[in-house]
Amino acid sequence: MWIYDVDEVFIAFYREEVDLDPIYVLINYIPPSVSGVKRARALVHSRRVGIFFKKNQVTLTVDNLSQLTLDAIHKALSGPEDIEVKGMGRSFSADVSSKPLPIPKANDTDVVQRSFSEAYASPPRNSPPIARSPPKAGSSIFSNLLRRKKKPNETVKDSHDAPPPIPPKDEGRHAHVHSSQPSRTSDVTKGLLSIEREHPNISEFAVISHGHDTDDIVVIEPQFPQRKPAQLYSLPLHGKWASHDTSGFFDPAERARRRLEAQKQREKEEYEALRAEEARQALLKRQKEDFRRQEEEEELERRKSIEAEVRRGKAERRRKERMEKEEEDRTRRELEEKKRLDRQRRLEEHQRLESWRTEQARKNEEEARRAEAMKKMEEEERKKKILLAEKKLTKNGKAAEILTGWVTIQRGDAHVWKRMFYKFVGNTVYFYRHPNETHVVLEKVDLPGIVRGLKEWSEGYEALEAIPFSFVIEFKDGGVWSLYSDSEEEKFQMLGLLHHAAGL
């Protein structure tokens, strides 16, 4: 427990395992600076906490933290009434047994016979609590005024369960009536005298809290239930309590008449008692019959309620099954409709794609035809230009400007382009570095029999598409030369020379 202010009241619940048997202690910390009223309220709240937990075996109250030790708790558990408290006040309250006392069962068939005075006597009045004498020297006021729970072997005395007192003697003449049941006057007198002599302790009627002074005492008087005032009846007494009328003497006839009247009175009372007992037994029988009939009716109602609940459960189950079936049918229909729509959508998509593919094929076919036509036209145009260049060569075969020119060549797989000056002499082509260096021949190629064909970039050489005026020489040994000229005229001029020299 963490106490953050030693001037405040704290209530703690302590639990400890001792030989596999847990002990429970309710600890009250009430500092000396707290007033008497607040101290009493704190003790009342502590009692309420103990009732709430229903586990505490001992209640320990301290006003100084130095007194809160394990030894004090163990001593309080072993015997709170024998502990000597030193210094500041500490109180202990123990619950030796948590089991309630056995309650005797009443027997409905036992008839309690009481005298008229016991049955109609006025209830006894409760005496006010009387404080005990001051405690002896050396003992704490808390140990003397401690309200602890009673042990099971202690006798529980209740003034409400005591028999009524003996009625006062009646002055006057009464007939001698002999009761058929024995009188309980002696027991009633003993009970009344014990009630009159016994006064409960003030700790049974109050919650008392003390600090350093004993002036702050709070007394809470118990509230007894109000009883209806009993009606007083007088009963003629007999024996030594019978009143004697000495005004005159009765003759034998009068005495016989009185004896006969007394006998008739006794017989009448016995008959009335017998009838009352029969009425009571009949009432008990009717009550048992009513109780049995009520149980049967309750059992019938319970069965009807169970049957109705079963019917409601079956109806609810059938309703749920119907709803589940309807939900399954709806889900199945939705799924089928979704599948149908998906098939229709896929079919439409397939038809659309098929139409698109057909259209694309038609367009591609038309494009291919146009490309083929264009290619044929280009090829024819190319052939015309080559033939034109070849005719020009045959017409002016010895002109130097026709047999020479510049060209850029890339041989085979080489990544280097070389610009060279060429010159055709018969069917042989010579390559030079410069026109002024014709005495140094870089390369000489005899064209007849080695050239397989002259190709354009569109005939499988798309890498040359970006190079204008480019063309390709394919050799029969698999070699390839890539060439391009400075103009279209120079390109077809060289193509004509190559075509003529190679004999294509």
Helices and strands as residue ranges (DSSP letters): E 10-18, E 21-29, H 36-53, E 58-62, G 65-67, H 70-78, G 80-82, E 91-94, H 116-119, H 141-144, G 159-161, H 185-197, G 202-204, G 239-241, H 252-395, H 400-403, E 404-411, E 418-425, E 428-432, G 435-437, E 443-446, E 451-455, G 457-459, G 462-464, E 470-475, E 480-484, H 488-502
